[in-house]
């Protein structure tokens, strides 16, 4: 459309404020279709639509708030209208005047109006010095956030002082805005990081930064310190992939904290071996003179001159940095007789065999695998149906450094041998051969095979590190089957409550005998309770990436994996003596180690089981729909589900009777397999509960050994449509029971209903098992279970499976 035709569309030159009143009326009536039509017609009648929009915005204030507004609707409609009328945009002096007007409004605009206004008034084409001057004016008024946002929108950052613009934002805890400010400019990223690192110098007074901004609104001094700055620097280094050498101060401070932690582990806790400690000190300090000076100072605090010289020798501290007394001792160490150390080492090894768990297999049965030829032999032995495998992983301690640890060693323990897989070496070889999926494929086969039992301790953490090592393994945890996390067993055992002893020293006794050693915890404590002696964890903080591994590391890694087999075997042989169910596998279903909880997207309410605990469903794979499975396969799933799942489904009319042989029927008989339920209304259930309590109060003195008296409720023996049983009164104190009763001496367990459940308006009915007396009610767990197993669950047809109680 040319300018002449555009002019002919607007002969009247309508007043924009008159148009605004019309639009406000339509907005109030929420007639959005008519509103948009009127906006487009109104712009066509305006003599200058761009000036008209500013006049309407300046006369209204609704657009200044957050969210959708009439001003936003008018602005976006004008943006669309301009695309259809390309001759509308102004230029020259008239446009500059409009730009000046709109710039005055931008600092008050919500975020959703900025981009449309900048586009309509072509602010990217405005004089850059004028824009910078306007942003500077906002900054001087103390509108730091608004100045930064406008700078980002107009891409003014390269012409601004990054330290000046970002400092007040950091003081106001707006680190996210600072990241956005430098996101597209690598040079600014480096300048910002260098500035932040300067603030982390030990001699720098952080109050010097704050002084020019006294009275700054929303300033929180607790959120602006070296620790917070250090975290921000590491986050920026990782996000923008900048070389950490750019920030020597914060890196040194992080290494210094690591140094102090290592001294604590070695000289206070005394839980780190000399070799491990020296390895980590060397990799932490390196040739950094500043850190070496701190190392010497720490050595002198924890050791005498001779001891300091000995450690300085281990850590390769230059002699010129040592005090004279330490340097002289260092000279003597070079000619010192080693006999005493050898004798001491022999005594130490003998002591370890006495006090700690020892591998029951010979050393030649521990295999360190670094080639694919060796690994293939491992595969053939591990990937066998019925195999039980102890799985553990080791990685180099991060000591708080950025990123997740990468697995350096994968241990797989079988009954007669242990395989130690050098993961970095194997991955490197596979990639060089163009077959980088080989190792992930093996690991996925192992974890997804339900016929192989995998034992671990805290599997979730191990698999997280495994995913960080090889991205192809990120979904392993979702796909794993046949796993037993002994951390879950450890939580069930609850050793601390009764200080029970198991074939060995109690924690208190063993700690007392060992003197200075720290109390056992985690897997080591579980090993002590079940097998009698704890693990020797002195190699736990080894540098597992360093090759070759020392003999102590190899034995430690093998022990960590193999002990899982012995624990599992011992628990399976006599689970009841450890407070577990007769079937160890059954007692572990649904109780793996905790993972971060996913956000719930369906019902907010959770229906507890009659025992007051949440009903735990089977492990499923949410990323894929359930595939149809045979009744035989499903019966295996049923065997591993929590007790009560079958009852819970049947009480609502779902048939899961998939038993094929005598053994299956025998197993089912151990759990109630009833498919007849009594349907009780919420109001009637309230009466039964109240009656039980009243009878209990009246007759408790005459009912020794019981807590309440029963109310007998007969149930029809056959499925007769329309059968409606009726309740009867208690027969007397001589017939008191522990809970409300059903006909046939079945106890109705109304006392197990948690407080508050009967007050839920959405629960209209309760279902009582006529065989065992347990009470069930419908909740979100049932809906999820039905949806997950809908391919194998079928309705029970015309057979009546529950009866109403009048």
FENSUL-V155312 format. One record per backbone hydrogen bond with DSSP energy under -1.0 kcal/mol. CO is the residue of the C=O (numbers start at 1). NH is the residue of the N-H. If there is no record, write none. Layout:
co nh
CO NH
CO NH
This chain:
co nh
2 6
3 7
4 8
7 10
15 19
16 20
17 21
18 22
19 23
20 24
21 25
22 26
23 27
24 28
25 29
26 31
30 32
31 35
32 36
33 37
34 38
35 39
36 40
37 41
38 42
39 43
40 44
41 45
42 46
45 14
48 52
49 53
50 54
51 55
52 56
53 57
54 58
55 59
61 64
62 65
69 73
70 74
71 75
72 76
73 77
74 78
75 79
76 80
77 81
78 82
79 83
80 84
85 88
92 96
93 97
94 98
95 99
96 100
97 101
98 102
99 103
100 104
102 106
105 108
106 109
110 113
113 117
114 118
115 119
116 120
117 121
118 123
119 122
122 125
123 126
127 131
128 132
129 133
130 134
131 135
132 136
133 137
134 138
135 139
136 140
137 141
138 143
139 142
142 144
143 147
144 148
145 149
146 150
147 151
148 152
149 153
150 154
151 156
156 159
157 160
161 165
162 166
163 167
166 170
167 171
168 172
169 174
170 173
171 220
174 178
175 179
176 180
177 181
178 182
182 185
185 189
186 190
187 191
188 192
189 193
190 194
191 195
192 196
193 197
194 198
195 199
197 200
198 201
201 204
205 208
207 211
210 213
211 214
213 216
216 219
220 223
221 224
225 229
226 230
227 231
228 232
229 233
230 234
231 235
232 236
233 237
234 238
235 239
236 240
237 242
243 246
244 247
247 251
248 252
249 253
250 254
251 255
252 256
253 257
254 258
255 259
256 260
257 261
258 262
259 263
260 264
261 265
262 266
263 267
264 268
264 269
265 271
273 277
274 278
275 279
276 280
277 281
278 282
279 283
280 284
281 285
282 286
285 288
288 292
289 293
290 294
291 295
292 296
293 297
294 298
295 299
296 300
297 301
298 302
299 303
304 308
305 309
306 310
307 311
308 312
309 313
310 314
311 315
312 317
318 321
319 322
323 327
324 328
325 329
326 330
327 331
328 332
329 333
332 335
338 342
339 343
340 344
341 345
342 346
343 347
344 348
345 349
346 350
347 351
348 352
349 353
350 354
351 355
352 356
362 365
363 366
365 418
367 420
369 422
371 375
372 376
374 378
375 379
376 380
377 381
378 382
379 383
382 384
384 387
387 453
389 455
390 413
392 411
394 408
394 409
398 401
409 394
410 421
411 392
412 419
413 390
417 414
418 367
419 412
420 369
421 410
421 423
422 426
423 427
424 428
425 429
426 430
427 431
428 432
429 433
430 435
431 434
435 438
437 441
438 442
439 443
440 444
441 445
442 446
443 447
444 448
447 481
449 452
451 386
453 389
454 484
455 391
456 486
458 462
459 463
460 464
461 465
462 466
463 467
464 468
465 469
466 470
470 473
471 474
473 476
475 479
482 454
484 456
485 488
486 490
487 491
488 492
489 493
490 494
494 497
495 499
506 510
507 511
508 512
509 513
510 514
522 526
523 527
524 528
525 529
526 530
527 531
528 532
534 357
537 540
538 273
539 542
542 544
543 546
550 554
551 555
552 556
553 557
554 558
555 559
556 560
557 561
558 562
559 563
562 566
563 567
564 568
565 569
566 570
567 571
568 572
569 573
570 574
575 578
575 580
576 579
583 587
588 591
609 612
613 609
621 624
630 634
631 635
632 636
633 637
634 638
635 639
638 641
642 645
644 648
645 649
646 650
647 651
649 652
649 654
650 653
653 796
655 794
656 658
661 665
662 666
663 667
664 668
665 669
667 670
668 671
676 770
677 803
678 768
679 805
680 766
681 685
682 686
683 687
684 688
685 689
686 690
687 691
688 692
689 693
690 694
691 695
692 696
693 697
694 698
695 699
696 700
699 702
703 706
711 741
712 728
713 743
718 720
720 723
725 806
732 735
733 736
740 748
741 713
746 742
748 750
749 752
750 753
754 757
757 760
764 682
766 680
767 776
768 678
769 773
773 749
774 769
776 767
779 783
780 784
781 785
782 786
783 787
784 788
785 789
789 792
789 793
794 655
796 799
801 677
803 679
